[in-house]
Each structure stands twice: as structure tokens, then as C-alpha cells.
Amino acid sequence: AGECADVAEAAAAEGALERRVRMAASGFGTGAYSYFARGALPPVAVELRRLLYPRLRGAAEWLAGSGGFPATLEEYHALRAAAQPRESAILIGYGEGGVNHPHRDLYGGAFPVQVMVALSTSGEDFEGGAFFVQDGDDHDSRRTVDVALGDVVLFASDQRRLADGTVAVVKHGMLPLTRGQRFALGLPLHLAK
């Protein structure tokens, strides 16, 4: 809980967030997200990203169908620094009625595994608003996750490799929020353009 408060406190600092995107204007849903400015991501989030990268590297290579991911996050960022100089972590917020339509995260030559950290708790801070993943546009394949403060959700950002070696498009989003406010930290392992 203390680490989640650190993220919220860091986001509230002047100059910590640089770009705000209202989802409705882009057809993404109802809510908003803001990018952290370069260097403003709180230490706990920087460390989580650093610790997760080597553990997710094998899964990323399998999802991508190839190798090519360096051994450490620092090497990965250095390799991509010229093309991706901006921070990619986002603070996501939804109020009552908020929704995030099924989508794929394709920007920036993405690392194929994404990280979401819950900054509020289902059933306490909000109702509804379950995170989900699904195969393409197949709502029947949807799998939902109710989150509590501090939960870390890992998911494929674009596609998943099936047992037979074929690839399936995977989308993620959030079901409508029926009460309260829901916040999360989106923590991609790559940087942004």
C-alpha cells in the first residue's frame, strides 16, 4: 500500500505528468491517462520495471517469435534510446461510467508483455471496472481480473502464440465502472517515441 501511495504522490508532483489523453476523444473509451515525464517515474516503479524485465524476457521472445531482447532493461533501453527517448509509463484514471474498449498496444515497437499495477481496490474504491483480455474481437473468450491495491497484472499487449505455433491477436481493456474511481499504473517495459 505504501508503494502505491508513492506512485500517487509522485504523479501529483508538479511537472511529473506531461501528456494527458482523454480516451473519449480518441474512441478508446471513457477515462483519461497521463504520461509520466522522463525522470519523474517514482523509484518503486523504476525498480519494478527493472526486476520484471529479465523475468519476462523469455516470454517476450516467445511471443515475438524471435530473440533479440538484451539481457537487462538498461541494455534494452540503451539499444532503443535514439528512437524512444520518452517515458511510456502512464497513470490511468476512470470515474463512474468509465470504460476502456478492447484494444492492442502497438506503439513504439512495444515489448510484447505489458504490466499494470492496481492503485485502487475492486469492491472498496470502485465497483465494476474489471480488467480483461480476449482473443481478437471474440467477447466469448474474455477473461476478467478483479484487482486490489498493489496487484500486478501481466498480459500480452498485441498477440499470443498458441501451442501449435500459430499467433492469435489478443486485446485488453476494462469493463464499465459502476461506482467510484479506479486508478492504475500502466508500466510498459519499453520507452516511447
C-alpha positions in Angstrom: 0.0 0.0 0.0 2.9 2.4 0.8 4.4 1.8 -2.6 1.1 2.6 -4.3 0.8 5.8 -2.3 4.4 6.7 -3.5 3.2 6.4 -7.1 0.1 8.6 -6.5 2.3 11.1 -4.6 4.9 11.2 -7.5 2.1 11.7 -10.0 0.8 14.7 -8.1 4.1 16.5 -8.1 4.4 19.5 -10.4 5.8 18.5 -13.8 5.5 14.8 -13.1 2.9 14.2 -15.9 3.5 15.7 -19.3 0.8 14.5 -21.8 -2.8 13.8 -21.0 -5.1 11.8 -23.2 -8.8 11.8 -22.9 -10.0 8.4 -24.1 -13.4 9.6 -25.5 -11.7 12.0 -27.9 -9.8 9.1 -29.5 -12.6 6.5 -29.2 -10.7 4.4 -26.7 -13.4 4.6 -24.0 -14.2 6.9 -21.2 -11.5 8.0 -18.8 -8.0 9.6 -19.1 -4.4 8.7 -18.9 -1.3 10.8 -18.5 2.3 10.0 -19.3 5.0 10.4 -16.7 7.7 12.9 -17.7 11.1 11.4 -18.3 12.8 11.1 -14.9 9.6 11.5 -12.9 8.6 7.9 -12.6 8.8 7.0 -8.8 11.8 4.8 -7.8 9.5 1.9 -6.8 8.1 1.8 -10.4 11.6 2.1 -11.9 12.7 -0.8 -9.7 9.7 -3.0 -10.5 10.3 -2.5 -14.2 14.0 -3.4 -13.8 13.2 -6.5 -11.8 10.4 -7.7 -14.1 12.3 -7.3 -17.4 14.7 -10.3 -17.1 11.9 -12.5 -15.8 9.7 -11.6 -18.7 12.3 -11.6 -21.4 11.9 -15.3 -22.3 8.1 -14.9 -22.6 8.6 -11.7 -24.7 10.9 -13.6 -27.1 8.4 -16.5 -27.3 5.5 -14.1 -28.0 7.6 -12.2 -30.6 8.7 -15.4 -32.2 12.3 -14.4 -32.1 15.2 -13.5 -29.8 16.8 -10.1 -29.8 15.9 -8.8 -26.4 19.1 -7.9 -24.4 19.7 -9.4 -21.0 19.0 -6.3 -19.0 16.5 -3.5 -19.1 19.3 -1.0 -19.2 20.7 -2.6 -22.3 17.3 -2.7 -23.9 16.7 1.0 -23.3 20.2 1.9 -24.5 19.6 0.0 -27.7 16.4 1.9 -28.4 17.3 5.3 -26.9 17.5 7.2 -30.1 14.1 6.1 -31.4 12.4 6.0 -28.0 13.5 9.0 -25.8 10.3 9.5 -23.9 8.8 7.8 -20.8 6.0 5.3 -21.6 4.5 4.8 -18.1 1.1 6.2 -17.7 -1.3 7.0 -14.8 -4.7 5.8 -15.8 -7.9 7.1 -14.1 -11.6 6.3 -14.5 -14.7 7.7 -12.8 -18.2 6.2 -12.7 -19.2 5.1 -16.2 -15.5 4.8 -17.2 -14.7 2.1 -19.7 -11.7 1.0 -21.8 -12.7 -0.6 -25.1 -10.8 -3.7 -26.3 -7.6 -2.7 -27.9 -3.9 -3.7 -28.6 -0.9 -1.6 -27.5 1.1 -1.3 -30.7 3.0 1.9 -30.2 6.8 2.3 -30.1 7.9 -1.2 -31.2 6.5 -2.5 -28.0 7.9 -5.0 -25.7 5.2 -7.7 -26.1 4.4 -8.1 -22.4 2.7 -5.2 -20.5 2.4 -4.5 -16.8 -0.5 -2.9 -15.0 -0.4 -2.1 -11.3 -3.6 -1.5 -9.5 -3.7 1.7 -7.4 -7.2 1.1 -6.1 -9.3 -1.9 -4.9 -12.3 -3.5 -6.5 -15.2 -3.6 -4.1 -13.8 -0.9 -1.9 -12.8 2.0 -4.1 -14.9 1.1 -7.1 -17.5 -1.4 -8.4 -17.3 -3.0 -11.9 -14.3 -2.0 -13.9 -12.7 -5.5 -14.2 -9.6 -5.7 -16.4 -10.0 -8.2 -19.2 -8.1 -9.9 -22.0 -9.7 -11.5 -25.0 -8.8 -13.1 -28.3 -9.3 -10.5 -31.0 -13.0 -9.4 -31.2 -14.3 -12.6 -29.6 -16.1 -11.4 -26.5 -16.8 -15.1 -25.5 -13.1 -15.6 -25.0 -12.9 -12.7 -22.5 -11.1 -13.4 -19.2 -11.6 -10.9 -16.4 -9.5 -10.0 -13.4 -10.7 -8.1 -10.4 -7.8 -6.2 -8.8 -6.8 -5.0 -5.4 -4.4 -2.3 -4.4 -0.9 -3.3 -5.4 -1.9 -6.2 -7.6 0.4 -6.6 -10.7 -1.2 -7.8 -13.8 0.9 -9.1 -16.7 -0.6 -9.5 -20.2 0.3 -9.8 -23.8 0.0 -6.4 -25.4 -0.7 -7.5 -29.0 -0.6 -11.2 -29.7 -0.1 -14.6 -28.1 1.5 -17.7 -29.5 -0.7 -20.8 -29.4 0.5 -24.3 -28.6 0.6 -25.2 -32.3 2.9 -22.2 -33.1 0.3 -20.0 -34.7 -0.4 -16.5 -33.5 -3.7 -15.0 -32.2 -4.4 -11.4 -31.8 -5.1 -10.5 -28.2 -6.9 -7.4 -26.9 -7.3 -5.9 -23.4 -9.5 -3.3 -21.8 -11.7 -2.6 -18.8 -15.4 -3.3 -18.3 -17.6 -0.3 -17.3 -17.1 1.2 -13.9 -20.4 1.3 -12.0 -19.3 3.2 -8.8 -16.3 5.1 -7.5 -12.9 5.8 -9.1 -10.3 3.4 -10.3 -6.6 4.2 -10.9 -3.8 2.1 -12.3 -0.2 2.5 -13.3 0.5 1.3 -16.9 4.1 0.2 -16.9 5.3 -0.8 -20.3 8.9 -2.1 -20.3 9.8 -0.2 -23.5 10.1 3.6 -23.8 8.0 5.8 -26.1 8.6 7.9 -29.3 
